[in-house]
């Protein structure tokens, strides 16, 4: 199993999780992060670091978010690795608690 970045990361892109990842499995897009399922070692240290509560173990992904399992795998193949924390998006706090943000995902 792997961990999955969910909908709540879109338009926030907090990178607190990146700093604690021991295997550098995060990939960065314009307004979203994903976890490379081939790199993730299921250590779970990223979960409590995410201010948007956007990371879950694959087996705990809610049914309405299951498309994010495939989305993480797909985008991890094309987005570059991110290994250091950087600032979140300027309006991240305004977007943090919004739901159904998939239409706002930039690829």
Order of alpha helices (4+ residues) and beta strands (2+ residues): beta-alpha-beta-beta-beta-alpha-beta-alpha
